C-alpha cells in the first residue's frame, strides 16, 4: 500500500509573493492542492518538473480581473500530498488525479495552459476529453512516443536516479536563463523538506517513455492524433533560451492546424521556466489570445 505524507505548512510561511487561498480536492485518500482565483471563463494551468503552482503566480494578477484561473499542484509537488517512493508515480496516476480535479470542480470550456510535464499530462487529458476544452496554450513542452532519448536527457535521467536527494533549487536555476533570488529559489524548494518528499520530482525524468512499449506511450500518441485534427484555437509560445526543449515549437506548429492562424510569438531571454522569467508578458499574450486579438 502506498504511503503519502504532507509537507508541513510552516515550510510555506515565508513565501511573500504567493498570497492565494489554499483549496484541496481528495484523490484516492490524498489531498491535491490547487489555486482558484477570479471569476469568468476558466483557465487551467499545469506545471511540470520540479515546480508547482507558484510558477504561475505572475499570471494571476494579469488574468483574474476577467478570468477564473486554476493552477493545481500535481501529486508529489507543491502543497499536494507526496507519495513515498518514486516507483509509485506514473503518468496514469497523474492523469487520473487531473481527471478527478476537473470532474470535482465540474470544469468545462477550459482554456488549457501547459508547460513541461504539464504538457504531456494536459494534452493527454485533452485528447481523452476534448469536449471539455475550448482552446489550448502550449509553452515549452513535448510529446514523446518512445523514440530513443537524446544523450542529454539520458544524463538527466541518471542524475535523477542516482542523486541521493535531488537539489531542487539547483535544477530550477540551471534551467533558467536569468539569475533567481534566494527567496524565489527557496519557494521552489519549500515543498521538499527532505528526500522522502521528492519521489514525484525524482520520478518524472525516469518515466519519460524512451521506447515504444513504455507506459504512457498510448496516451501520448493519442494526444498527437487528436491535436493533428484540432479545429479549436491553439496558441504556441516557446522561449529562446531553453536548453531542455528549445526548438520543439516547430513540432507543435507542424502538428496543430489552427496554430498556423495565430501570430507567432517567441518569448525572448527566458529559459525553460519561462513563466518564472516572463510571467506577466506571457499572461498579457494569453489575455490577447483569449480575446481573439492574436490573429496573423
N, C-alpha and C positions, 0 to 999 in steps of 0.2 A: 504493500500500500504506500502511495506517495505521501510524503510529509511536506507540509508547507509552513513557512514562517512569515511573519510580518516585520517590516523594518520599523524600529522604534520611532515614534512620532517626533521625538526631540531631534532626530537626525535632520529634519526639515525646518527646524525652528529658526535657524539663522539665515534662511534664504529670504532676501529682501524684495526681490523683483518677481515674485510669483504669489500674489495675494488672493488666489482664487479658491473658491469654496471646494471642499472635497466632496465627491459623490462616489458611490460604490454600487456595483451590482454583484450578486452572488453567481459564481461559476463553479460548479462541482465542489461546493463547500469552501471555495476560496473567494476572497474579496478582490474584485477588479476595480481599480480606481479610474475615474475619468473627470475631466474638466468639462463643465457645461455652462457656457456664458452667453448672454444675449438672447434675442428672440428674432424669429423670421425664418427664412429658408435655412435648411440645415447644412452646415459644413462639417464633415467628419475627417479629421486629420490624424494620420497614423505615422508614428515614429518607427525608427529602426534600431540598429545596434551601435553602441550600447546606451542609447539615450532614453528619454522619457518625455512626458507631455510638456515638461519645462522647455523643451526645444522650440515649442510653438508660442512661447509667451509673448513674443513681439508681434504676432499676428492678431492677438486678441483685441488690443485697443483699436486697431485699424478696422477690424471686421465686425465686431459685436454691436456697433451702433445700428447696423442694418440686418445682421445675420445671427443665427444661432451657431455657436462654434463649440464643437465637441472634440476633445482630444483624450483618448484613453491611454492608460499605461498598460502595455502588454503584460501578461502574467510573467513574473520574473523581473519586472522593471518598475522604476518609479515607486509610487505608493501602493502598487498592487502587491499581492502576496507572492512570495518566492518559493518555488518547489525546490527542495534539496536534491541535488544530483542532476548533472546536465543531461544524462541519458533519458531522463523523464520528460524532456522537452521534445516537441516535434512540430512540424508545420501543421499537422492536423489539430493538435492541441490549441495552437494559436488561432487557427481558422475557426474552430468551434467556439472559442471564447469571444471572438469578434461577432460571430453569428448570434451568440447569446446576447451580446450587448445591443445589437440593432433590433433584435426581437423584443427584448425587455423595454427598450426605450421607444419601440414602435416607430422606427425611423423610415421615412420614405422621401422620394425626390432629393436624394442625398447628392451634394457636391463632394466628391471624394478627393482628398489631397493625400498623396503618398510619397514616401522617400525611403530609400534603402530597403530593409526587410518589410517596412510598411507597404512597399510596392508589391512585393511578392505576395504578401498576405491579402492586401486590399484589392488588388486586381484579380486574385483568385476568387475572392468573395464576390466581386462584381460579376465575374464570369458565371458563377453559380446562381446569382440572384440579380440579373441585370435590371429587372423591373423596379428594383429598389433605388436605382441610381439615375440621377438626372444628367450628370456630366462628371468629367474627371480632370484632375490637375496632377501631372506627373513630374515630380522632381527627381533628382539623381537616384536612379534605381535600375533594376534589371530583372529579366525573367529567364533564369537558367533552366534548361530542359535536359540536363545530363550530359552535355558535352564536356570533354576533359577541361579541367580548370587550369587557368594560367599559373605559371610558376610563382608569380607574386602572391596569388590567392592561396596557393598551397603553403607558402611560408606563413601567411596569416593564420591558416588553419593549424599549423604546427605550433605556432606561438600560443594560440588559444588553448590547444590541447595540453601542452606541457608546462605552461606557466603556472606556478603554484597558486597565484591569486591575481587574476587579470588587473593590470593597472589602468583603471577606467579613465582617469584624467589624462594620463599619457596618451591613450588611444584617441581620445577626443581631440587633444591638441595636435597630435601627429597628423590627423586627417583634416585639420582646419588651416586655412591659409593665413589668417591673422592671429596675432598673439592674444590669448584669452586671459582675463584676470583670474586671480586666485579665487575670488568669490564665485565666479561662474563655474570654474573647474570643480570647486567644492560642491556646488549644487548638483553637478552631474555625478559626482562621487557619492552624494548623500544616501542614495537608496541601498548602498552596498557596504555595510559596516565591516564585514569580513568575507572570506571566501565562500562561506556557506550560502551567502545571498547571491552569489554570482553565477549560479548554474545556468540561468537563462542567457546571460551575456556570453558565457563560455560555449553554450550550445549553438548559437546562431551561425558562427563560421563553420562549425562542424557538420551542420545539417543542410548546408547548401548542396544541392544534388550535383555530383560530379560524374555520374554515369546514368544511362537511360533507365536503369531498373531502380534507381534510388527513390526513397519515399518523397512524395510531393510532386514528382515529375508530371503525373497525370493532371493534377490541378493546375500546375503552371502552364502546361501545354494547352489546356482548355482556355486559360486566360488569353494566351496568344491567339487562339482560334476566334474567341469572342471579340477581341479588340480588332482583329483583321476585318471584321464586319460591322464595327461600331459606327452607328449613324448619329449618335448624340454628340454634343460638343466635347472636345478634348483639347487640353492646353498643356504644352510641354515646356518646362523651364529647367535647364541644367546650368551648372556653374562652369566657369572656365578654368578653375584651378583644382579640380577634383582628380587626385591621383589614384583613386579607387575605381570609380566608374565613369570617368571623363570620356566623352565621345559616344556614349551609348544613346544619347538623344537621337542620333541618326537611325538607330534601330526602331525607336518608337515612332519617329516621323514616317518611316517607310511602312510600318505596320498598321498604323491607325489612320484610316482615310480622312476623318474630319480634322485631324491635327494640321492638315495642309491648309485649312481655312483660316487658321489663326496666325497672327503676327508672330514671327519667330523672335524669341527673347533669349538672350544669354545673360546670366547673372555674373557680372564681372567682379574679379578679385574676391572670390569666395571658393572655399574648398568643398569637401564632401558634405559637411553640415552647413549647407547654405542658409537654412532657416536661422541658425545662430548668428551668422555673419551679416546677412542681408534681409532679416526678417520683415522689417517694415516695408522695404522695397518690394519684396515678393508679395506681401499681403496687399499692397496697392495694385499690383498687376492682377491679382486674383479678383479684387473688387471690380476692376475694369472688365475682366473676362466675364464675370457673372452678370454684368450689366450690358454685355454684348458690344463692348467698346474696343475689343481687341481684334477686330477683323482686319484682314490684309487691305 
